[in-house]
Amino acid sequence: MEIETRTMKHVMVRLVPFLILCYFIAYLDRVNVGFAALQMNKALGFSASTFGFGAGIFFIAYFFFEVPSNLLLERFGARRWIARIMFTWGILAAAMAYIPQISQYTGMSAAHVFYTLRILLGIAEAGFFPGIIFLLTLWFPAAYRGRVVGYFMAAIPLSTVIGGPISGALLSLDGLKGMAGWQWLYLIEALPALVLAFVVFFYLTDKPADAHWLPKDERDWLVDRQAHERQHREAVHSFSVKEAIFNPKVLAIALIYFGANATNYGLSFFLPQIVKAFGLTNLQTGFVTSLPYVVGVISMVLWGRHSDRKLERKWHVALALMVAAGGIAASAGLDNPVLKMIALSVAGFGIFGCLPVIWTLPASFLSGAAAAGGIAAINSLGNLAGFFGPYAMGWIKDSTGGFGAGLLCLAGAGLVGVGAVLLLPHDPALEASARPEGGEAAVAGP
């Protein structure tokens, strides 16, 4: 349909690049601790397990505040709530630069200040990612969600492709105005979140009915299309918020996401240290670390589009997770830097290819407040792997002196996700909700 193509192009151009930018900044502020560790751990006397615990404890706080935050977003609107989230996390991300000063002022150890700030950062950022996913379900019909979530989540690997070399370069500011390079890294990379918080407030639109930047015929078409899909979903299954959060299918998807996130975060926080051990400079480490993420950007876009074209989700998730687990396991047994990075790049294809397709699963059977709660539950439970992966890597590194056993542990977590997705029941009625009224998959548009 011509109006469908026009409408989706306008919505895509208006929302997706801006949301990619926001998530790029969010993810950079979340994982730049991995690059800061190249100097920070020695300066503050952190062991690998201390660092891994602090890096991962972010996700414990995230877990407890994720669902309440997303329900408040559904109540108050994405524009206001996402702006609030970005402003508070920007303040706390900048505060990471002042761990020594806060430690001296409060009498707390540097490790406890590190833990506290990571907890507060998790509380501040809780609700951002599932809030954006929920927002995308309001704007994009089901047949577009695989590719759209893929475009949006491409910000994850892009944050390392672009942010890795930048973070490595910022470490070279060591000594400028009496501050260490890792402090400059935290401070400078927090500033964009503070600026974007104000842009979000004035730029985002909460729902299609309010989109005065769309021509009336396009706005009416999108409102009608989304209403039709919502009615179809609710005719198949209708859930309250409580029922959605405790629904077995929601919990199964959370386990799948846990497996995917364990491979992602366990690797993200420690990859700079693994690469640095090749004997590279900080800047070289930034560039080499970005290689698996370059592959990940390509994977997210192509695998999400392929899933949309086939209107198939289950096997797209399972196969990608198998590739992730296989690549990580292979890297554990390789000492040659080139072969190790090839294996990790293969893993990057699987890790980042599965993530956007996972997020098409809850949107196929949840809507409204139930979707907000269910998506947040999946994200909060799945993100507990963000604690498990880094802490396991750090503890195993301190226990064994190397990263090999830790990498095998991450691969095992990925296989747990594979098992969960293979056990996920097939529901043809829900797949039908992803089809336009004509019954065929929509492949028009961006």
C-alpha positions in Angstrom: 0.0 0.0 0.0 1.3 3.4 -1.0 0.1 5.1 2.2 1.7 2.4 4.3 5.1 3.0 2.6 4.8 6.7 3.1 3.8 6.5 6.7 6.4 4.1 7.8 9.1 6.0 6.0 8.1 9.2 7.8 7.9 7.5 11.2 11.2 5.7 10.6 13.1 8.9 9.7 11.6 10.9 12.5 12.1 8.4 15.4 14.7 5.7 14.7 17.9 7.8 14.2 17.1 9.9 17.3 16.4 6.9 19.4 19.6 5.2 18.2 21.5 8.2 19.3 19.9 8.2 22.8 20.6 4.5 23.3 24.1 4.9 21.9 24.8 7.4 24.8 23.0 5.2 27.3 25.0 2.1 26.4 28.3 4.0 26.3 27.7 5.3 29.8 26.8 1.8 31.0 29.8 -0.1 29.6 32.6 2.5 29.4 33.6 1.2 32.8 35.3 -1.6 30.8 37.7 0.9 29.3 38.0 2.9 32.5 39.2 -0.3 34.2 42.4 -0.2 32.1 43.6 2.6 34.4 41.0 2.7 37.2 41.6 -0.8 38.6 45.3 -0.1 39.3 44.8 3.4 40.5 42.1 2.4 43.0 43.5 -1.1 43.9 40.6 -3.1 42.4 40.9 -6.8 41.8 39.2 -8.5 38.9 36.4 -9.8 41.1 36.0 -6.3 42.8 35.7 -4.7 39.3 33.3 -7.5 38.1 31.1 -7.1 41.1 30.9 -3.4 40.7 30.3 -3.5 37.0 27.5 -6.0 37.4 25.8 -4.6 40.5 24.3 -2.0 38.2 21.9 -4.7 37.0 20.7 -5.7 40.5 19.4 -2.1 41.0 18.1 -2.2 37.5 16.2 -5.4 38.2 14.2 -3.9 41.2 13.3 -0.6 39.6 12.7 -1.7 36.0 9.0 -2.7 36.2 7.9 0.3 38.3 9.8 2.7 36.0 8.2 1.3 32.9 4.7 1.4 34.4 5.3 5.1 35.3 6.4 5.7 31.7 3.1 4.2 30.4 1.2 6.4 32.8 3.1 9.7 32.3 4.2 9.3 28.7 7.6 8.4 27.1 8.6 12.0 26.4 8.6 13.1 30.0 9.9 9.9 31.6 12.7 9.2 29.2 13.9 12.8 29.6 13.9 12.3 33.4 15.8 9.1 33.1 18.5 10.6 30.8 19.1 13.6 33.0 19.5 11.6 36.3 21.8 9.0 34.7 23.9 11.7 33.1 24.5 13.3 36.6 25.5 9.9 38.1 27.7 8.9 35.2 29.6 12.1 35.6 29.9 11.4 39.4 31.9 8.2 38.5 34.8 10.5 37.7 35.0 11.6 41.4 35.3 8.3 43.1 38.5 9.2 44.9 37.2 12.6 46.1 33.9 11.0 47.3 35.8 8.3 49.1 38.0 10.9 50.9 35.0 13.1 51.8 32.7 10.3 53.1 35.3 8.0 54.6 34.0 5.1 52.4 36.5 2.9 50.6 36.9 3.5 46.9 35.4 0.1 46.2 32.2 0.9 48.2 31.9 4.3 46.5 32.2 2.4 43.1 29.5 0.0 44.1 27.2 2.7 45.4 27.5 4.8 42.2 26.9 1.8 40.0 23.8 1.0 42.1 22.5 4.5 41.7 23.2 4.5 38.0 21.2 1.3 37.7 18.3 2.9 39.5 18.5 6.0 37.4 18.6 4.2 34.0 15.9 1.6 34.9 13.1 1.7 32.5 15.0 3.4 29.6 15.5 0.4 27.3 12.1 -1.3 27.9 10.5 2.1 27.7 11.9 2.6 24.2 10.8 -0.9 23.2 7.3 -0.2 24.4 7.3 3.2 22.5 8.3 1.4 19.3 5.4 -1.1 19.7 3.1 2.0 19.7 4.6 3.4 16.5 5.4 0.3 14.4 3.1 -2.5 13.3 4.3 -6.0 14.1 5.6 -6.8 10.6 8.2 -4.0 11.0 9.4 -4.6 14.5 12.2 -7.0 13.8 14.0 -4.6 11.6 13.1 -1.5 13.7 14.3 -3.0 16.9 17.4 -4.2 15.0 18.1 -0.6 13.9 17.6 0.7 17.4 19.7 -1.9 19.1 22.5 -1.4 16.6 23.4 1.3 19.1 24.8 -1.4 21.4 27.6 -2.5 19.1 28.0 1.0 17.7 28.7 2.2 21.2 31.9 0.1 21.1 32.7 0.5 17.4 32.7 4.3 17.8 33.0 4.6 21.6 35.9 2.1 21.9 38.5 4.2 20.0 37.1 7.4 21.7 37.3 5.9 25.1 40.9 4.7 24.4 41.8 8.2 23.3 40.3 9.8 26.3 42.5 7.7 28.6 45.4 9.6 27.0 44.2 12.8 28.9 45.8 11.3 32.0 47.2 14.1 34.1 45.4 16.9 32.4 44.4 19.5 35.1 45.3 17.0 37.8 42.7 14.4 36.7 43.4 10.8 35.5 42.5 9.7 32.0 39.7 7.3 33.4 38.2 10.3 35.2 38.1 12.4 32.0 36.5 9.4 30.2 33.6 9.3 32.7 33.1 13.0 32.8 33.2 13.7 29.0 31.1 10.8 28.0 28.3 11.7 30.6 27.8 15.2 29.0 25.7 14.1 25.9 23.1 12.4 28.2 22.5 15.7 30.0 22.1 17.6 26.7 19.8 14.9 25.1 17.5 14.9 28.1 16.2 18.3 27.1 16.1 17.4 23.4 14.0 14.3 24.3 11.4 16.4 26.2 10.7 18.7 23.2 11.3 16.2 20.3 9.6 12.9 21.2 5.8 12.3 20.6 4.1 9.8 23.0 1.7 8.1 20.5 0.6 8.3 16.8 -2.6 10.1 17.6 -0.5 13.1 18.8 1.8 13.1 15.8 1.0 16.4 14.2 4.2 16.1 12.2 2.4 13.4 10.2 -0.1 14.3 7.4 -3.6 13.5 8.6 -4.1 10.6 6.2 -0.9 8.9 7.4 -1.7 9.6 11.1 -5.2 8.1 10.7 -3.9 5.0 8.8 -1.3 4.3 11.6 -3.8 4.8 14.4 -6.3 2.4 12.6 -3.6 -0.2 11.9 -2.3 -0.3 15.4 -5.8 -0.5 16.8 -6.6 -3.4 14.5 -3.5 -5.3 15.6 -4.2 -4.6 19.3 -7.8 -5.9 18.9 -6.5 -9.0 17.2 -4.0 -9.7 20.0 -6.5 -9.1 22.7 -9.0 -11.4 21.0 -6.4 -14.2 21.2 -5.1 -13.4 24.7 -5.9 -10.5 27.1 -3.7 -10.0 30.1 -3.6 -7.7 33.2 -0.3 -6.3 34.2 0.1 -8.9 37.0 -0.8 -11.7 34.6 1.6 -10.5 32.0 4.5 -10.3 34.5 4.0 -13.8 35.8 2.9 -15.3 32.4 5.0 -18.5 31.7 5.8 -17.3 28.2 7.1 -14.0 29.6 9.3 -15.8 32.0 10.6 -18.1 29.3 11.5 -15.1 27.1 13.2 -13.6 30.2 15.4 -16.7 30.4 16.2 -16.5 26.7 17.2 -12.8 27.2 19.3 -13.8 30.3 21.3 -16.2 28.2 21.9 -13.6 25.5 22.8 -10.9 28.0 25.3 -13.1 29.9 27.3 -13.5 26.7 26.9 -9.8 25.9 27.8 -8.1 29.2 30.3 -10.7 30.4 32.3 -10.1 27.2 31.7 -6.3 27.0 33.1 -5.5 30.4 36.2 -7.6 30.1 37.0 -7.5 26.3 39.2 -4.4 26.7 41.3 -6.2 29.3 41.5 -9.4 27.1 42.6 -7.3 24.1 45.0 -5.2 26.1 46.8 -8.4 27.1 47.8 -8.8 23.4 50.4 -6.0 24.2 48.6 -3.1 22.6 48.3 0.6 23.6 45.0 1.9 25.0 44.1 3.5 21.6 45.0 0.3 19.7 42.9 -1.7 22.3 40.0 0.6 21.5 40.1 -0.2 17.8 40.7 -3.9 18.1 37.9 -4.3 20.7 35.5 -2.7 18.2 35.9 -5.6 15.7 33.3 -8.0 17.1 30.9 -5.0 17.3 31.3 -4.0 13.7 30.1 -7.5 12.9 27.4 -7.1 15.4 26.0 -3.9 13.7 25.7 -5.8 10.5 24.1 -8.8 12.1 21.5 -6.7 14.0 20.3 -5.0 10.8 20.4 -8.0 8.4 19.2 -10.7 10.8 16.3 -8.5 12.0 15.2 -7.8 8.4 15.5 -11.5 7.5 13.3 -12.4 10.5 10.7 -9.8 9.3 10.7 -11.1 5.7 10.2 -14.7 6.9 7.9 -13.7 9.8 9.7 -16.3 11.8 11.2 -15.5 15.3 11.9 -18.7 17.2 14.6 -20.2 15.0 16.2 -16.8 14.3 16.8 -16.4 18.0 17.9 -20.0 18.5 20.4 -20.1 15.6 21.9 -16.8 16.6 22.4 -17.9 20.2 24.1 -21.1 19.0 26.5 -19.1 17.0 27.2 -16.8 20.0 27.9 -19.7 22.3 30.1 -21.5 19.7 32.2 -18.4 19.0 32.8 -17.7 22.6 33.7 -21.3 23.4 36.1 -21.4 20.5 37.8 -18.2 21.6 38.5 -19.7 25.1 40.9 -22.3 23.6 42.7 -19.9 21.3 45.9 -18.0 22.2 46.7 -16.5 18.8 45.3 -12.9 18.9 44.1 -13.0 15.3 42.3 -16.3 15.6 40.9 -15.3 19.0 39.4 -12.1 17.5 38.0 -14.0 14.6 36.2 -16.4 17.0 34.9 -13.4 19.1 33.7 -11.7 15.9 31.7 -14.8 15.0 30.3 -14.7 18.5 29.4 -11.0 17.9 27.3 -11.9 15.0 25.3 -14.3 17.1 25.1 -12.1 20.3 23.8 -9.1 18.5 21.8 -10.9 15.8 19.5 -12.5 18.4 18.8 -9.4 20.5 16.3 -7.5 18.3 14.4 -10.7 17.3 13.9 -11.6 21.0 12.0 -8.3 21.5 9.5 -9.2 18.8 8.3 -12.1 20.9 6.5 -10.2 23.8 4.9 -7.7 21.4 3.2 -10.5 19.6 0.8 -11.2 22.5 0.9 -8.3 24.9 -0.5 -4.8 24.5 -1.2 -1.6 26.6 -0.1 -1.6 30.2 0.4 -5.4 30.1 3.0 -4.8 27.4 4.7 -2.2 29.4 4.8 -4.5 32.5 5.7 -7.6 30.6 8.5 -6.0 28.5 9.9 -4.5 31.7 9.8 -7.8 33.5 11.6 -9.6 30.6 14.3 -6.8 30.6 14.8 -6.7 34.3 15.0 -10.5 34.8 17.1 -10.9 31.7 19.5 -8.1 32.7 20.3 -10.0 35.9 22.8 -11.7 33.6 24.5 -8.3 33.5 25.5 -9.1 37.1 26.1 -12.8 36.6 28.3 -12.5 33.5 30.8 -9.8 34.7 31.0 -11.1 38.3 31.6 -14.7 37.1 34.3 -13.5 34.7 36.1 -11.5 37.4 35.8 -14.3 40.0 37.1 -16.9 37.6 39.9 -14.6 36.4 41.1 -14.2 40.0 40.8 -17.9 40.7 42.5 -19.2 37.6 44.7 -16.3 36.4 43.1 -16.4 32.9 39.9 -15.7 31.0 39.4 -19.1 29.3 37.2 -20.7 31.9 35.2 -17.6 32.3 34.5 -17.5 28.5 33.3 -21.1 28.7 30.9 -20.1 31.4 29.5 -17.4 29.2 29.1 -19.9 26.4 27.2 -22.2 28.7 24.8 -19.3 29.6 24.2 -18.8 25.9 23.2 -22.5 25.5 20.7 -22.1 28.4 19.1 -19.4 26.3 19.0 -21.8 23.3 17.3 -24.4 25.4 14.7 -21.9 26.6 13.8 -20.7 23.1 13.5 -24.3 21.8 11.0 -25.0 24.6 9.0 -21.9 23.8 5.6 -23.1 22.5 4.6 -22.4 18.9 1.4 -20.3 18.6 0.2 -19.8 15.0 -2.6 -17.4 16.2 0.0 -15.0 17.6 2.1 -15.2 14.4 -1.0 -14.2 12.4 -1.1 -10.9 14.4 2.1 -9.9 12.8 0.6 -10.0 9.3 -1.2 -7.2 7.6 -4.9 -7.6 6.9 -4.2 -9.2 3.6 -2.4 -12.1 5.2 1.1 -11.7 3.7 4.2 -10.4 5.4 4.7 -6.7 4.8 8.1 -6.1 3.3 7.5 -2.6 2.0 9.1 0.4 3.6 12.6 1.1 5.1 
